[in-house]
Structures are given as C-alpha cells and as structure tokens.
Amino acid sequence: MDELLSNESSNRSTTCNEEGEEDEELCPISGKNPFFSLFMSKSNLNPNYRLVLPAKIHPVLPSLIIPAVLTYKRNKWTMLFNGTSQLLKRFDNSWKNFAEDNKLEINDACVFELIENSSTNLVFKVQILRGDLPTELLPKIIETKMVGTVESPIVIE
C-alpha cells in the first residue's frame, strides 16, 4: 500500500479539473509531495478513533502540536496534529469526525498526501479506497484463489 496508487483500473468515473480538485472519487497524487497510506483497522475506527501516522512520514513533520486539515471531495476537517512524541505522531480525537463523515470501515485504505507543511499548519489531501470488491469479481477470486501483489496486481476490467 506504500506504492503510488493509480486509478486506471477503477470502474468508477474519475476526473480531475485543472486545479487538481476531485470531481469524483480519486485524483492522482502529485508525486511531488510526501505521502503515506494506511488500511483502516479497529483502532482507527469505532470506538477508539486513533490515527497514528507511520514512522516513514515522521522526518518531514514538525515536532509540535499544530492545526491540521484533512481535505477530501472539496470538504475540510480541522483537527490537531500532535508531533511532540518521538515514537507516536498522531491526530487528536477530531479524527473521529473525518472517519464518521466519510463512513470509513475496517480495510478501507486512505492515502494522505502532505500538501502544506509549516510550523503553524499541516494540510493533507486524502484519497479513500473502499475495502469492498465489486460483486462480479468475487466468484473469480474464490475460484482461482486470486491474490494481488505489486508484481502481479489484480486488474479489474
């Protein structure tokens, strides 16, 4: 999940306008900014609603408590980023609003692209990839025990 993600195989209509704003579900990440991805787990969702950022993004984040904004589908959620710990950099409990408003579920994946990074503010553009598979693909997966890898991805036509 740490690789750059593409929407080429998506069966949803996806377009981005010239400003890079999302018209539908996904808009490709720029490739210029740091990003990380996470599969949602029980600890990220009800009842705990904790989001700890992975260590690979820590070096570019400030060691401060500052406002952070998550953007998704032209909406914004404001929360606090706590970067004071060497081991755990995380969002505060306001992460719950983002998770609930976007109906995140276990196994959904979120890609967080760091758009703005300063000592006073962080802005992440978020993409959500739902964990459910198209129903027409399920029999093929069960029949062939299909497993996707980076070298051999599952292609949905």
N, CA and C atoms as an extended XYZ file, in Angstrom:
471
Properties=species:S:1:pos:R:3:atomname:S:1:resname:S:1:resid:I:1 pbc="F F F"
N         0.822       -1.193        0.000 N   MET     1
C         0.000        0.000        0.000 CA  MET     1
C         0.862        1.251        0.000 C   MET     1
N         2.176        1.118        0.192 N   ASP     2
C         3.044        2.280        0.219 CA  ASP     2
C         3.437        2.750       -1.173 C   ASP     2
N         3.023        2.033       -2.198 N   GLU     3
C         3.369        2.432       -3.545 CA  GLU     3
C         2.436        3.544       -4.011 C   GLU     3
N         2.850        4.229       -5.069 N   LEU     4
C         1.965        5.212       -5.667 CA  LEU     4
C         0.761        4.485       -6.216 C   LEU     4
N        -0.393        5.055       -6.018 N   LEU     5
C        -1.616        4.408       -6.438 CA  LEU     5
C        -2.127        5.018       -7.724 C   LEU     5
N        -2.731        4.195       -8.543 N   SER     6
C        -3.274        4.656       -9.807 CA  SER     6
C        -4.758        4.362       -9.830 C   SER     6
N        -5.502        5.195      -10.523 N   ASN     7
C        -6.932        4.952      -10.645 CA  ASN     7
C        -7.274        4.375      -12.008 C   ASN     7
N        -6.290        3.892      -12.762 N   GLU     8
C        -6.531        3.398      -14.107 CA  GLU     8
C        -7.481        2.219      -14.134 C   GLU     8
N        -7.433        1.346      -13.139 N   SER     9
C        -8.271        0.160      -13.160 CA  SER     9
C        -9.604        0.367      -12.451 C   SER     9
N        -9.864        1.560      -11.990 N   SER    10
C       -11.101        1.831      -11.271 CA  SER    10
C       -12.292        1.730      -12.209 C   SER    10
N       -13.384        1.162      -11.723 N   ASN    11
C       -14.579        1.094      -12.542 CA  ASN    11
C       -15.484        2.293      -12.297 C   ASN    11
N       -15.019        3.258      -11.540 N   ARG    12
C       -15.776        4.482      -11.292 CA  ARG    12
C       -15.283        5.576      -12.216 C   ARG    12
N       -16.162        6.497      -12.519 N   SER    13
C       -15.768        7.650      -13.322 CA  SER    13
C       -14.936        8.586      -12.459 C   SER    13
N       -13.724        8.885      -12.918 N   THR    14
C       -12.814        9.705      -12.135 CA  THR    14
C       -12.177       10.749      -13.025 C   THR    14
N       -12.360       12.000      -12.666 N   THR    15
C       -11.710       13.071      -13.407 CA  THR    15
C       -11.230       14.114      -12.429 C   THR    15
N       -10.218       14.862      -12.843 N   CYS    16
C        -9.713       15.964      -12.034 CA  CYS    16
C        -9.735       17.207      -12.892 C   CYS    16
N       -10.114       18.324      -12.297 N   ASN    17
C       -10.067       19.557      -13.059 CA  ASN    17
C        -8.650       20.105      -13.039 C   ASN    17
N        -8.417       21.236      -13.678 N   GLU    18
C        -7.070       21.780      -13.811 CA  GLU    18
C        -6.437       22.129      -12.475 C   GLU    18
N        -7.240       22.439      -11.473 N   GLU    19
C        -6.702       22.769      -10.157 CA  GLU    19
C        -6.413       21.517       -9.346 C   GLU    19
N        -6.704       20.338       -9.916 N   GLY    20
C        -6.462       19.098       -9.197 CA  GLY    20
C        -7.563       18.759       -8.211 C   GLY    20
N        -8.689       19.481       -8.273 N   GLU    21
C        -9.782       19.186       -7.364 CA  GLU    21
C       -10.505       17.939       -7.853 C   GLU    21
N       -11.023       17.190       -6.920 N   GLU    22
C       -11.683       15.948       -7.253 CA  GLU    22
C       -13.084       16.213       -7.776 C   GLU    22
N       -13.391       15.625       -8.935 N   ASP    23
C       -14.746       15.674       -9.441 CA  ASP    23
C       -15.499       14.420       -9.015 C   ASP    23
N       -14.788       13.368       -8.741 N   GLU    24
C       -15.392       12.128       -8.287 CA  GLU    24
C       -14.604       11.576       -7.115 C   GLU    24
N       -14.266       10.308       -7.169 N   GLU    25
C       -13.598        9.659       -6.050 CA  GLU    25
C       -12.118        9.989       -5.934 C   GLU    25
N       -11.346        9.776       -7.008 N   LEU    26
C        -9.897        9.863       -6.909 CA  LEU    26
C        -9.319       10.865       -7.880 C   LEU    26
N        -8.276       11.507       -7.446 N   CYS    27
C        -7.480       12.385       -8.287 CA  CYS    27
C        -6.044       11.966       -8.018 C   CYS    27
N        -5.254       11.652       -9.050 N   PRO    28
C        -3.901       11.144       -8.794 CA  PRO    28
C        -3.095       12.065       -7.891 C   PRO    28
N        -2.303       11.453       -7.003 N   ILE    29
C        -1.434       12.265       -6.168 CA  ILE    29
C        -0.355       12.868       -7.047 C   ILE    29
N         0.174       13.986       -6.622 N   SER    30
C         1.066       14.775       -7.472 CA  SER    30
C         2.404       14.109       -7.730 C   SER    30
N         2.873       13.282       -6.816 N   GLY    31
C         4.198       12.698       -6.961 CA  GLY    31
C         5.292       13.627       -6.468 C   GLY    31
N         4.935       14.859       -6.154 N   LYS    32
C         5.908       15.845       -5.675 CA  LYS    32
C         5.935       15.924       -4.154 C   LYS    32
N         4.861       15.519       -3.520 N   ASN    33
C         4.713       15.696       -2.078 CA  ASN    33
C         4.870       14.376       -1.327 C   ASN    33
N         5.325       14.447       -0.072 N   PRO    34
C         5.369       13.236        0.755 CA  PRO    34
C         3.953       12.706        0.966 C   PRO    34
N         3.838       11.392        1.059 N   PHE    35
C         2.534       10.796        1.316 CA  PHE    35
C         2.720        9.498        2.084 C   PHE    35
N         1.631        9.048        2.690 N   PHE    36
C         1.616        7.734        3.321 CA  PHE    36
C         0.232        7.146        3.143 C   PHE    36
N         0.145        5.846        3.303 N   SER    37
C        -1.136        5.173        3.163 CA  SER    37
C        -1.345        4.231        4.342 C   SER    37
N        -2.597        4.059        4.694 N   LEU    38
C        -2.965        3.189        5.815 CA  LEU    38
C        -4.229        2.416        5.474 C   LEU    38
N        -4.265        1.155        5.875 N   PHE    39
C        -5.511        0.415        5.872 CA  PHE    39
C        -6.168        0.683        7.223 C   PHE    39
N        -7.441        0.991        7.201 N   MET    40
C        -8.153        1.267        8.439 CA  MET    40
C        -8.311       -0.028        9.239 C   MET    40
N        -8.023        0.084       10.523 N   SER    41
C        -8.161       -1.050       11.432 CA  SER    41
C        -9.103       -0.648       12.563 C   SER    41
N        -9.381       -1.581       13.430 N   LYS    42
C       -10.304       -1.320       14.533 CA  LYS    42
C        -9.845       -0.136       15.388 C   LYS    42
N        -8.540       -0.002       15.613 N   SER    43
C        -8.056        1.094       16.466 CA  SER    43
C        -8.251        2.465       15.818 C   SER    43
N        -8.334        2.514       14.481 N   ASN    44
C        -8.556        3.783       13.787 CA  ASN    44
C       -10.020        4.199       13.809 C   ASN    44
N       -10.894        3.251       14.092 N   LEU    45
C       -12.331        3.483       13.987 CA  LEU    45
C       -13.007        3.226       15.329 C   LEU    45
N       -14.311        3.088       15.292 N   ASN    46
C       -15.138        2.926       16.473 CA  ASN    46
C       -14.641        1.791       17.354 C   ASN    46
N       -14.506        1.958       18.662 N   PRO    47
C       -14.816        3.134       19.458 CA  PRO    47
C       -13.600        4.035       19.733 C   PRO    47
N       -12.391        3.597       19.359 N   ASN    48
C       -11.180        4.332       19.755 CA  ASN    48
C       -10.901        5.583       18.936 C   ASN    48
N       -11.038        5.487       17.634 N   TYR    49
C       -10.767        6.608       16.722 CA  TYR    49
C        -9.392        7.225       16.964 C   TYR    49
N        -8.357        6.406       16.842 N   ARG    50
C        -6.973        6.886       16.966 CA  ARG    50
C        -6.295        6.741       15.618 C   ARG    50
N        -5.596        7.778       15.204 N   LEU    51
C        -4.819        7.671       13.973 CA  LEU    51
C        -3.390        8.101       14.266 C   LEU    51
N        -2.507        7.117       14.294 N   VAL    52
C        -1.077        7.346       14.476 CA  VAL    52
C        -0.444        7.294       13.094 C   VAL    52
N         0.331        8.321       12.765 N   LEU    53
C         0.963        8.388       11.454 CA  LEU    53
C         2.182        7.474       11.415 C   LEU    53
N         2.404        6.795       10.277 N   PRO    54
C         3.530        5.861       10.192 CA  PRO    54
C         4.880        6.567       10.298 C   PRO    54
N         5.868        5.835       10.797 N   ALA    55
C         7.205        6.391       11.042 CA  ALA    55
C         7.853        6.947        9.782 C   ALA    55
N         7.517        6.411        8.615 N   LYS    56
C         8.181        6.872        7.392 CA  LYS    56
C         7.889        8.339        7.071 C   LYS    56
N         6.798        8.889        7.606 N   ILE    57
C         6.459       10.294        7.340 CA  ILE    57
C         6.981       11.214        8.454 C   ILE    57
N         7.383       10.660        9.586 N   HIS    58
C         7.833       11.462       10.736 CA  HIS    58
C         8.925       12.474       10.405 C   HIS    58
N         9.958       12.129        9.619 N   PRO    59
C        11.045       13.090        9.388 CA  PRO    59
C        10.612       14.415        8.758 C   PRO    59
N         9.503       14.429        8.035 N   VAL    60
C         9.085       15.675        7.381 CA  VAL    60
C         8.063       16.458        8.199 C   VAL    60
N         7.641       15.908        9.336 N   LEU    61
C         6.619       16.559       10.153 CA  LEU    61
C         7.248       17.303       11.325 C   LEU    61
N         6.629       18.421       11.732 N   PRO    62
C         7.168       19.180       12.866 CA  PRO    62
C         6.938       18.452       14.191 C   PRO    62
N         7.807       18.700       15.138 N   SER    63
C         7.671       18.123       16.483 CA  SER    63
C         6.903       19.090       17.372 C   SER    63
N         5.704       19.420       16.932 N   LEU    64
C         4.859       20.421       17.591 CA  LEU    64
C         3.421       19.932       17.650 C   LEU    64
N         2.615       20.625       18.415 N   ILE    65
C         1.163       20.460       18.358 CA  ILE    65
C         0.641       21.637       17.551 C   ILE    65
N         0.094       21.340       16.378 N   ILE    66
C        -0.379       22.400       15.478 CA  ILE    66
C        -1.674       21.966       14.795 C   ILE    66
N        -2.432       22.930       14.244 N   PRO    67
C        -3.630       22.575       13.495 CA  PRO    67
C        -3.281       21.777       12.241 C   PRO    67
N        -4.156       20.831       11.930 N   ALA    68
C        -4.030       20.049       10.702 CA  ALA    68
C        -5.384       20.034       10.016 C   ALA    68
N        -5.362       20.029        8.700 N   VAL    69
C        -6.589       19.989        7.910 CA  VAL    69
C        -6.510       18.783        6.985 C   VAL    69
N        -7.579       17.986        6.975 N   LEU    70
C        -7.710       16.901        6.017 CA  LEU    70
C        -8.729       17.339        4.985 C   LEU    70
N        -8.398       17.216        3.701 N   THR    71
C        -9.340       17.573        2.642 CA  THR    71
C        -9.705       16.315        1.866 C   THR    71
N       -10.984       16.208        1.550 N   TYR    72
C       -11.484       15.085        0.752 CA  TYR    72
C       -12.767       15.541        0.079 C   TYR    72
N       -12.836       15.376       -1.232 N   LYS    73
C       -14.028       15.749       -2.007 CA  LYS    73
C       -14.488       17.171       -1.702 C   LYS    73
N       -13.592       18.101       -1.744 N   ARG    74
C       -13.876       19.525       -1.535 CA  ARG    74
C       -14.371       19.861       -0.126 C   ARG    74
N       -14.282       18.922        0.793 N   ASN    75
C       -14.647       19.172        2.188 CA  ASN    75
C       -13.382       19.221        3.024 C   ASN    75
N       -13.473       19.882        4.180 N   LYS    76
C       -12.314       20.034        5.057 CA  LYS    76
C       -12.684       19.668        6.485 C   LYS    76
N       -11.740       19.005        7.153 N   TRP    77
C       -11.883       18.657        8.559 CA  TRP    77
C       -10.661       19.180        9.285 C   TRP    77
N       -10.887       19.939       10.348 N   THR    78
C        -9.790       20.513       11.120 CA  THR    78
C        -9.605       19.710       12.401 C   THR    78
N        -8.367       19.470       12.733 N   MET    79
C        -8.018       18.738       13.947 CA  MET    79
C        -6.650       19.196       14.403 C   MET    79
N        -6.172       18.658       15.493 N   LEU    80
C        -4.819       18.961       15.946 CA  LEU    80
C        -3.900       17.794       15.612 C   LEU    80
N        -2.718       18.135       15.159 N   PHE    81
C        -1.652       17.164       14.953 CA  PHE    81
C        -0.734       17.262       16.159 C   PHE    81
N        -0.430       16.124       16.778 N   ASN    82
C         0.483       16.101       17.917 CA  ASN    82
C         1.758       15.390       17.486 C   ASN    82
N         2.818       16.177       17.288 N   GLY    83
C         4.098       15.635       16.861 CA  GLY    83
C         5.156       15.679       17.936 C   GLY    83
N         4.749       15.852       19.197 N   THR    84
C         5.728       16.042       20.272 CA  THR    84
C         6.435       14.756       20.690 C   THR    84
N         5.823       13.608       20.464 N   SER    85
C         6.448       12.339       20.831 CA  SER    85
C         7.394       11.882       19.726 C   SER    85
N         8.515       11.306       20.109 N   GLN    86
C         9.454       10.760       19.121 CA  GLN    86
C         8.879        9.518       18.444 C   GLN    86
N         8.054        8.764       19.165 N   LEU    87
C         7.558        7.489       18.649 CA  LEU    87
C         6.191        7.566       17.993 C   LEU    87
N         5.289        8.389       18.532 N   LEU    88
C         3.913        8.431       18.039 CA  LEU    88
C         3.524        9.845       17.640 C   LEU    88
N         3.378       10.077       16.372 N   LYS    89
C         2.850       11.349       15.877 CA  LYS    89
C         1.431       11.029       15.419 C   LYS    89
N         0.480       11.822       15.882 N   ARG    90
C        -0.910       11.431       15.665 CA  ARG    90
C        -1.829       12.634       15.524 C   ARG    90
N        -3.058       12.336       15.090 N   PHE    91
C        -4.125       13.329       15.082 CA  PHE    91
C        -4.901       13.195       16.385 C   PHE    91
N        -5.518       14.298       16.829 N   ASP    92
C        -6.318       14.245       18.053 CA  ASP    92
C        -7.656       13.562       17.782 C   ASP    92
N        -8.542       13.590       18.771 N   ASN    93
C        -9.823       12.889       18.663 CA  ASN    93
C       -10.748       13.442       17.590 C   ASN    93
N       -10.436       14.606       17.033 N   SER    94
C       -11.254       15.149       15.944 CA  SER    94
C       -11.148       14.295       14.687 C   SER    94
N       -10.173       13.394       14.646 N   TRP    95
C       -10.076       12.421       13.552 CA  TRP    95
C       -11.401       11.660       13.422 C   TRP    95
N       -12.089       11.472       14.551 N   LYS    96
C       -13.371       10.760       14.569 CA  LYS    96
C       -14.364       11.401       13.599 C   LYS    96
N       -14.402       12.733       13.529 N   ASN    97
C       -15.336       13.417       12.629 CA  ASN    97
C       -15.069       13.045       11.174 C   ASN    97
N       -13.798       13.032       10.787 N   PHE    98
C       -13.443       12.652        9.419 CA  PHE    98
C       -13.861       11.205        9.147 C   PHE    98
N       -13.522       10.309       10.061 N   ALA    99
C       -13.828        8.887        9.879 CA  ALA    99
C       -15.332        8.645        9.780 C   ALA    99
N       -16.100        9.267       10.644 N   GLU   100
C       -17.554        9.067       10.632 CA  GLU   100
C       -18.209        9.737        9.429 C   GLU   100
N       -17.813       10.974        9.127 N   ASP   101
C       -18.414       11.687        7.999 CA  ASP   101
C       -18.187       10.958        6.678 C   ASP   101
N       -17.062       10.260        6.568 N   ASN   102
C       -16.738        9.550        5.332 CA  ASN   102
C       -17.027        8.059        5.414 C   ASN   102
N       -17.699        7.661        6.485 N   LYS   103
C       -18.137        6.278        6.678 CA  LYS   103
C       -17.002        5.274        6.452 C   LYS   103
N       -15.848        5.579        7.052 N   LEU   104
C       -14.707        4.673        6.926 CA  LEU   104
C       -15.002        3.358        7.633 C   LEU   104
N       -14.545        2.279        7.034 N   GLU   105
C       -14.727        0.952        7.598 CA  GLU   105
C       -13.388        0.228        7.643 C   GLU   105
N       -13.331       -0.818        8.448 N   ILE   106
C       -12.130       -1.646        8.511 CA  ILE   106
C       -11.810       -2.144        7.102 C   ILE   106
N       -10.539       -2.088        6.731 N   ASN   107
C        -9.981       -2.480        5.430 CA  ASN   107
C       -10.106       -1.417        4.349 C   ASN   107
N       -10.780       -0.302        4.613 N   ASP   108
C       -10.690        0.815        3.672 CA  ASP   108
C        -9.257        1.328        3.741 C   ASP   108
N        -8.758        1.822        2.629 N   ALA   109
C        -7.406        2.385        2.606 CA  ALA   109
C        -7.508        3.890        2.420 C   ALA   109
N        -6.649        4.615        3.108 N   CYS   110
C        -6.577        6.065        2.948 CA  CYS   110
C        -5.157        6.430        2.553 C   CYS   110
N        -5.046        7.285        1.548 N   VAL   111
C        -3.758        7.820        1.128 CA  VAL   111
C        -3.752        9.283        1.531 C   VAL   111
N        -2.757        9.677        2.310 N   PHE   112
C        -2.633       11.034        2.828 CA  PHE   112
C        -1.455       11.700        2.130 C   PHE   112
N        -1.728       12.710        1.317 N   GLU   113
C        -0.668       13.460        0.642 CA  GLU   113
C        -0.471       14.776        1.381 C   GLU   113
N         0.748       15.042        1.810 N   LEU   114
C         1.063       16.260        2.561 CA  LEU   114
C         1.188       17.424        1.583 C   LEU   114
N         0.163       18.277        1.541 N   ILE   115
C         0.089       19.391        0.601 CA  ILE   115
C         0.763       20.633        1.161 C   ILE   115
N         0.567       20.868        2.456 N   GLU   116
C         1.145       22.052        3.097 CA  GLU   116
C         1.782       21.627        4.411 C   GLU   116
N         3.010       22.089        4.639 N   ASN   117
C         3.754       21.682        5.824 CA  ASN   117
C         4.533       22.881        6.346 C   ASN   117
N         4.109       23.387        7.494 N   SER   118
C         4.827       24.504        8.111 CA  SER   118
C         4.817       24.302        9.621 C   SER   118
N         5.435       25.212       10.325 N   SER   119
C         5.447       25.109       11.788 CA  SER   119
C         4.131       25.584       12.399 C   SER   119
N         3.206       26.053       11.558 N   THR   120
C         1.924       26.536       12.071 CA  THR   120
C         0.723       25.764       11.543 C   THR   120
N         0.909       24.913       10.522 N   ASN   121
C        -0.240       24.261        9.909 CA  ASN   121
C         0.203       23.098        9.027 C   ASN   121
N        -0.625       22.047        9.013 N   LEU   122
C        -0.445       20.931        8.084 CA  LEU   122
C        -1.724       20.769        7.283 C   LEU   122
N        -1.593       20.463        5.996 N   VAL   123
C        -2.752       20.162        5.165 CA  VAL   123
C        -2.463       18.860        4.420 C   VAL   123
N        -3.372       17.901        4.577 N   PHE   124
C        -3.278       16.627        3.877 CA  PHE   124
C        -4.461       16.490        2.928 C   PHE   124
N        -4.178       16.094        1.703 N   LYS   125
C        -5.230       15.710        0.763 CA  LYS   125
C        -5.390       14.202        0.913 C   LYS   125
N        -6.612       13.754        1.154 N   VAL   126
C        -6.861       12.343        1.429 CA  VAL   126
C        -7.620       11.712        0.272 C   VAL   126
N        -7.226       10.502       -0.076 N   GLN   127
C        -7.973        9.675       -1.017 CA  GLN   127
C        -8.436        8.447       -0.252 C   GLN   127
N        -9.664        8.043       -0.487 N   ILE   128
C       -10.219        6.874        0.195 CA  ILE   128
C       -10.477        5.794       -0.839 C   ILE   128
N        -9.955        4.619       -0.572 N   LEU   129
C       -10.178        3.452       -1.427 CA  LEU   129
C       -10.944        2.439       -0.588 C   LEU   129
N       -12.162        2.166       -0.985 N   ARG   130
C       -13.029        1.295       -0.192 CA  ARG   130
C       -12.532       -0.141       -0.225 C   ARG   130
N       -12.683       -0.828        0.897 N   GLY   131
C       -12.180       -2.185        1.039 CA  GLY   131
C       -13.038       -3.247        0.392 C   GLY   131
N       -14.225       -2.882       -0.058 N   ASP   132
C       -15.076       -3.888       -0.668 CA  ASP   132
C       -14.727       -4.074       -2.138 C   ASP   132
N       -14.883       -5.287       -2.620 N   LEU   133
C       -14.604       -5.598       -4.017 CA  LEU   133
C       -15.910       -5.641       -4.793 C   LEU   133
N       -15.850       -5.363       -6.091 N   PRO   134
C       -17.061       -5.477       -6.907 CA  PRO   134
C       -17.611       -6.904       -6.836 C   PRO   134
N       -18.926       -7.035       -6.723 N   THR   135
C       -19.539       -8.360       -6.567 CA  THR   135
C       -19.240       -9.281       -7.741 C   THR   135
N       -19.096       -8.726       -8.949 N   GLU   136
C       -18.817       -9.575      -10.110 CA  GLU   136
C       -17.416      -10.188      -10.055 C   GLU   136
N       -16.538       -9.655       -9.228 N   LEU   137
C       -15.174      -10.176       -9.109 CA  LEU   137
C       -15.067      -11.280       -8.057 C   LEU   137
N       -15.987      -11.327       -7.110 N   LEU   138
C       -15.896      -12.285       -6.007 CA  LEU   138
C       -15.838      -13.745       -6.456 C   LEU   138
N       -16.702      -14.210       -7.385 N   PRO   139
C       -16.602      -15.618       -7.806 CA  PRO   139
C       -15.233      -15.955       -8.402 C   PRO   139
N       -14.660      -15.049       -9.167 N   LYS   140
C       -13.349      -15.288       -9.781 CA  LYS   140
C       -12.271      -15.402       -8.708 C   LYS   140
N       -12.342      -14.568       -7.686 N   ILE   141
C       -11.361      -14.610       -6.605 CA  ILE   141
C       -11.475      -15.925       -5.838 C   ILE   141
N       -12.691      -16.331       -5.534 N   ILE   142
C       -12.904      -17.577       -4.795 CA  ILE   142
C       -12.450      -18.772       -5.626 C   ILE   142
N       -12.819      -18.787       -6.908 N   GLU   143
C       -12.497      -19.904       -7.800 CA  GLU   143
C       -10.991      -20.062       -8.011 C   GLU   143
N       -10.287      -18.979       -8.216 N   THR   144
C        -8.859      -19.051       -8.551 CA  THR   144
C        -7.956      -18.758       -7.365 C   THR   144
N        -8.546      -18.464       -6.210 N   LYS   145
C        -7.764      -18.060       -5.033 CA  LYS   145
C        -6.821      -16.919       -5.406 C   LYS   145
N        -7.367      -15.971       -6.156 N   MET   146
C        -6.595      -14.848       -6.688 CA  MET   146
C        -6.043      -13.981       -5.561 C   MET   146
N        -4.772      -13.675       -5.664 N   VAL   147
C        -4.115      -12.779       -4.721 CA  VAL   147
C        -3.300      -11.789       -5.529 C   VAL   147
N        -3.453      -10.508       -5.233 N   GLY   148
C        -2.692       -9.493       -5.951 CA  GLY   148
C        -1.409       -9.144       -5.222 C   GLY   148
N        -0.367       -8.864       -5.998 N   THR   149
C         0.899       -8.398       -5.449 CA  THR   149
C         1.341       -7.190       -6.255 C   THR   149
N         2.402       -6.537       -5.817 N   VAL   150
C         2.933       -5.397       -6.559 CA  VAL   150
C         3.364       -5.843       -7.951 C   VAL   150
N         4.014       -7.010       -8.025 N   GLU   151
C         4.496       -7.513       -9.305 CA  GLU   151
C         3.362       -8.052      -10.176 C   GLU   151
N         2.308       -8.546       -9.557 N   SER   152
C         1.199       -9.152      -10.285 CA  SER   152
C        -0.125       -8.679       -9.688 C   SER   152
N        -0.535       -7.443      -10.011 N   PRO   153
C        -1.755       -6.901       -9.408 CA  PRO   153
C        -3.015       -7.541       -9.977 C   PRO   153
N        -4.087       -7.456       -9.222 N   ILE   154
C        -5.392       -7.857       -9.721 CA  ILE   154
C        -5.896       -6.716      -10.588 C   ILE   154
N        -6.240       -7.018      -11.834 N   VAL   155
C        -6.731       -5.994      -12.749 CA  VAL   155
C        -8.231       -6.170      -12.893 C   VAL   155
N        -8.969       -5.122      -12.610 N   ILE   156
C       -10.423       -5.141      -12.743 CA  ILE   156
C       -10.764       -4.443      -14.041 C   ILE   156
N       -11.347       -5.185      -14.977 N   GLU   157
C       -11.668       -4.607      -16.292 CA  GLU   157
C       -13.101       -4.170      -16.361 C   GLU   157
